[in-house]
Amino acid sequence: MANGNLVSFSARFSGKIGERTVDMNGVDLFEVVDEKIVEVWLFSEDQAAEDEFWGNKFY
């Protein structure tokens, strides 16, 4: 889907690091200026689970 300079699409991603795994849906949002991606926002369906997978704890 596009709206002006913003383009979004649904994504499914998975990965494995040692014994940790992740498999979930998300939405990626790109800002495009002069045919170049200038900014990216990534949204996952379960941010806490994704943070745990990557080893990031922000709480």
DSSP file (Angstrom, degrees, kcal/mol; ACC not computed):
  #  RESIDUE AA STRUCTURE BP1 BP2  ACC     N-H-->O    O-->H-N    N-H-->O    O-->H-N    TCO  KAPPA ALPHA  PHI   PSI    X-CA   Y-CA   Z-CA
    1    1 A M              0   0    0      0, 0.0     7,-3.0     0, 0.0     2,-0.4   0.000 360.0 360.0 360.0 141.0    0.0    0.0    0.0
    2    2 A A  E     +A    7   0A   0      5,-0.2     2,-0.3     3,-0.0     5,-0.2  -0.960 360.0 175.1-128.9 146.8    1.3    3.5   -0.8
    3    3 A N  E >   -A    6   0A   0      3,-2.7     3,-2.0    -2,-0.4     2,-0.3  -0.808  67.8 -54.2-149.2 102.8    0.3    6.9    0.4
    4    4 A G  T 3  S-     0   0    0     -2,-0.3    -1,-0.1     1,-0.3    28,-0.0  -0.486 124.2 -12.8  64.0-125.4    2.5    9.8   -0.8
    5    5 A N  T 3  S+     0   0    0     -2,-0.3    27,-3.2    -3,-0.1     2,-0.4   0.451 119.6  94.2 -85.6  -1.5    6.1    9.0    0.1
    6    6 A L  E <   -AB   3  31A   0     -3,-2.0    -3,-2.7    25,-0.2     2,-0.4  -0.789  49.0-178.5-101.0 134.9    5.1    6.2    2.4
    7    7 A V  E     -AB   2  30A   0     23,-2.7    23,-3.1    -2,-0.4     2,-0.3  -0.998   6.0-177.6-129.4 128.7    5.0    2.5    1.3
    8    8 A S  E     + B   0  29A   0     -7,-3.0     2,-0.3    -2,-0.4    21,-0.2  -0.915   5.5 173.4-126.0 153.7    3.9   -0.3    3.6
    9    9 A F  E     - B   0  28A   0     19,-1.9    19,-2.6    -2,-0.3     2,-0.2  -0.985  32.2-111.6-154.2 151.0    3.7   -4.0    3.3
   10   10 A S  E     - B   0  27A   0     -2,-0.3     2,-0.3    17,-0.2    17,-0.2  -0.548  37.4-172.2 -80.6 149.0    2.9   -7.0    5.5
   11   11 A A  E     - B   0  26A   0     15,-2.8    15,-2.5    -2,-0.2     2,-0.4  -0.962  20.6-152.0-139.9 154.4    5.8   -9.4    6.2
   12   12 A R  E     + B   0  25A   0     -2,-0.3     2,-0.3    13,-0.2    13,-0.2  -1.000  24.8 179.0-124.9 131.2    6.3  -12.7    7.8
   13   13 A F  E     + B   0  24A   0     11,-2.7    11,-2.4    -2,-0.4     2,-0.3  -0.959   9.7 177.4-136.0 152.5    9.7  -13.4    9.3
   14   14 A S  E     + B   0  23A   0     -2,-0.3     2,-0.3     9,-0.2     9,-0.2  -0.976   6.0 163.9-147.7 158.2   11.4  -16.2   11.2
   15   15 A G  E     - B   0  22A   0      7,-2.2     7,-2.1    -2,-0.3     2,-0.4  -0.984  22.1-141.6-167.0 167.7   14.9  -16.9   12.6
   16   16 A K  E     + B   0  21A   0     -2,-0.3     2,-0.4     5,-0.2     5,-0.2  -0.988  11.0 179.3-143.1 130.0   16.9  -19.1   14.9
   17   17 A I  E >  S- B   0  20A   0      3,-2.4     3,-2.4    -2,-0.4     2,-0.3  -0.942  71.5 -55.0-128.0 107.3   19.8  -18.2   17.2
   18   18 A G  T 3  S-     0   0    0     -2,-0.4     0, 0.0     1,-0.3     0, 0.0  -0.454 123.5 -17.9  59.2-120.9   21.0  -21.2   19.1
   19   19 A E  T 3  S+     0   0    0     -2,-0.3    -1,-0.3    -3,-0.1     2,-0.3   0.562 118.4  98.2 -90.9 -10.7   17.9  -22.5   20.8
   20   20 A R  E <   -B   17   0A   0     -3,-2.4    -3,-2.4    33,-0.1     2,-0.3  -0.588  51.4-178.9 -81.7 139.0   15.9  -19.3   20.4
   21   21 A T  E     -B   16   0A   0     -2,-0.3     2,-0.3    -5,-0.2    -5,-0.2  -0.946  12.4-168.3-133.3 156.6   13.5  -19.0   17.6
   22   22 A V  E     +B   15   0A   0     -7,-2.1    -7,-2.2    -2,-0.3     2,-0.2  -0.992  11.5 166.0-142.2 142.9   11.1  -16.4   16.3
   23   23 A D  E     +B   14   0A   0     -2,-0.3     2,-0.3    -9,-0.2    -9,-0.2  -0.760  28.0 124.7-157.8 104.7    8.3  -16.7   13.7
   24   24 A M  E     -B   13   0A   0    -11,-2.4   -11,-2.7    -2,-0.2     2,-0.2  -0.960  51.8 -98.8-157.1 171.2    5.7  -13.9   13.4
   25   25 A N  E     +B   12   0A   0     -2,-0.3    20,-2.2   -13,-0.2     2,-0.3  -0.546  39.8 163.8 -92.2 160.7    4.0  -11.4   11.2
   26   26 A G  E     -BC  11  44A   0    -15,-2.5   -15,-2.8    18,-0.2     2,-0.4  -0.954  32.3-119.5-160.7 179.0    4.8   -7.8   10.9
   27   27 A V  E     -BC  10  43A   0     16,-2.6    16,-2.6    -2,-0.3     2,-0.4  -1.000  19.4-156.5-131.3 130.7    4.4   -4.6    8.9
   28   28 A D  E     -BC   9  42A   0    -19,-2.6   -19,-1.9    -2,-0.4     2,-0.4  -0.908   7.3-165.0-108.1 135.9    7.3   -2.7    7.3
   29   29 A L  E     -BC   8  41A   0     12,-2.9    12,-2.6    -2,-0.4     2,-0.4  -0.985   5.8-171.9-125.4 126.0    6.9    1.0    6.5
   30   30 A F  E     -BC   7  40A   0    -23,-3.1   -23,-2.7    -2,-0.4     2,-0.6  -0.921  17.7-147.2-118.9 140.3    9.3    2.8    4.2
   31   31 A E  E     -BC   6  39A   0      8,-2.6     7,-3.0    -2,-0.4     8,-1.1  -0.947  21.8-164.2-102.1 125.4    9.6    6.5    3.4
   32   32 A V  E     + C   0  37A   0    -27,-3.2     2,-0.4    -2,-0.6     5,-0.2  -0.942  12.2 175.4-116.2 125.9   10.7    6.9   -0.3
   33   33 A V  E >  S- C   0  36A   0      3,-2.8     3,-1.4    -2,-0.5    -2,-0.0  -0.997  73.8  -7.7-130.7 128.0   12.1   10.2   -1.6
   34   34 A D  T 3  S-     0   0    0     -2,-0.4    -1,-0.1     1,-0.3     3,-0.1   0.894 129.9 -56.4  52.5  44.1   13.5   10.6   -5.1
   35   35 A E  T 3  S+     0   0    0      1,-0.2     2,-0.4    -3,-0.1    -1,-0.3   0.667 117.9 109.0  64.4  20.2   13.2    6.8   -5.6
   36   36 A K  E <  S-C   33   0A   0     -3,-1.4    -3,-2.8     0, 0.0     2,-0.5  -0.976  74.0-118.9-126.5 141.0   15.4    6.1   -2.6
   37   37 A I  E     +C   32   0A   0     -2,-0.4    -5,-0.2    -5,-0.2     3,-0.1  -0.667  35.7 170.3 -75.0 121.8   14.4    4.6    0.8
   38   38 A V  E     +     0   0A   0     -7,-3.0     2,-0.3    -2,-0.5    -1,-0.2   0.615  62.4  16.8-109.7 -18.1   15.3    7.3    3.4
   39   39 A E  E     -C   31   0A   0     -8,-1.1    -8,-2.6     2,-0.0     2,-0.4  -0.987  61.0-162.7-155.3 147.6   13.6    5.9    6.5
   40   40 A V  E     -C   30   0A   0     -2,-0.3     2,-0.4   -10,-0.2   -10,-0.2  -0.995   3.5-171.4-135.8 137.2   12.3    2.6    7.7
   41   41 A W  E     -C   29   0A   0    -12,-2.6   -12,-2.9    -2,-0.4     2,-0.4  -0.997   9.8-161.4-125.2 133.4   10.0    1.5   10.5
   42   42 A L  E     -C   28   0A   0     -2,-0.4     2,-0.5   -14,-0.2   -14,-0.2  -0.964   5.2-171.7-118.8 129.5    9.5   -2.1   11.4
   43   43 A F  E     -C   27   0A   0    -16,-2.6   -16,-2.6    -2,-0.4     2,-0.3  -0.981   3.1-166.6-123.2 125.7    6.5   -3.3   13.4
   44   44 A S  E     -C   26   0A   0     -2,-0.5     3,-0.4   -18,-0.2   -18,-0.2  -0.758  30.5-121.0-108.5 159.4    6.2   -6.9   14.7
   45   45 A E  S    S+     0   0    0    -20,-2.2     2,-0.2    -2,-0.3   -19,-0.1   0.716 108.6  28.0 -72.1 -18.9    3.1   -8.5   16.1
   46   46 A D     >  +     0   0    0    -21,-0.3     4,-2.2     1,-0.1    -1,-0.3  -0.707  65.9 178.3-143.5  87.2    4.8   -9.2   19.5
   47   47 A Q  H  > S+     0   0    0     -3,-0.4     4,-2.8    -2,-0.2     5,-0.2   0.867  82.4  54.6 -61.3 -38.9    7.5   -6.7   20.2
   48   48 A A  H  > S+     0   0    0      1,-0.2     4,-2.2     2,-0.2    -1,-0.2   0.912 109.5  47.3 -62.6 -42.2    8.4   -8.3   23.6
   49   49 A A  H  > S+     0   0    0      2,-0.2     4,-2.1     1,-0.2    -1,-0.2   0.884 113.1  48.9 -66.5 -38.4    8.9  -11.7   22.0
   50   50 A E  H  X S+     0   0    0     -4,-2.2     4,-2.3     2,-0.2     6,-0.2   0.919 110.3  50.8 -67.8 -41.9   11.1  -10.2   19.2
   51   51 A D  H  X>S+     0   0    0     -4,-2.8     5,-3.0     1,-0.2     4,-1.0   0.911 110.6  49.7 -59.4 -42.4   13.2   -8.3   21.8
   52   52 A E  H  <5S+     0   0    0     -4,-2.2     3,-0.4     3,-0.2    -1,-0.2   0.904 108.7  52.9 -63.6 -41.2   13.7  -11.5   23.8
   53   53 A F  H  <5S+     0   0    0     -4,-2.1    -2,-0.2     1,-0.2    -1,-0.2   0.932 113.8  41.8 -58.9 -46.8   14.8  -13.3   20.6
   54   54 A W  H  <5S-     0   0    0     -4,-2.3    -1,-0.2     2,-0.1    -2,-0.2   0.589 117.3-112.8 -78.2  -9.9   17.4  -10.7   19.8
   55   55 A G  T  <5S+     0   0    0     -4,-1.0     2,-0.5    -3,-0.4    -3,-0.2   0.687  71.0 138.4  86.1  18.3   18.5  -10.4   23.4
   56   56 A N      < -     0   0    0     -5,-3.0     2,-0.5    -6,-0.2    -1,-0.3  -0.866  28.5-177.4-100.4 124.6   17.2   -6.9   23.9
   57   57 A K        +     0   0    0     -2,-0.5    -9,-0.0    -3,-0.1    -5,-0.0  -0.941  10.6 168.4-124.6 110.3   15.4   -6.1   27.1
   58   58 A F              0   0    0     -2,-0.5    -1,-0.1     1,-0.2    -2,-0.0  -0.012 360.0 360.0-108.8  27.4   14.1   -2.6   27.3
   59   59 A Y              0   0    0      0, 0.0    -1,-0.2     0, 0.0    -2,-0.0   0.367 360.0 360.0-129.5 360.0   11.9   -3.0   30.4
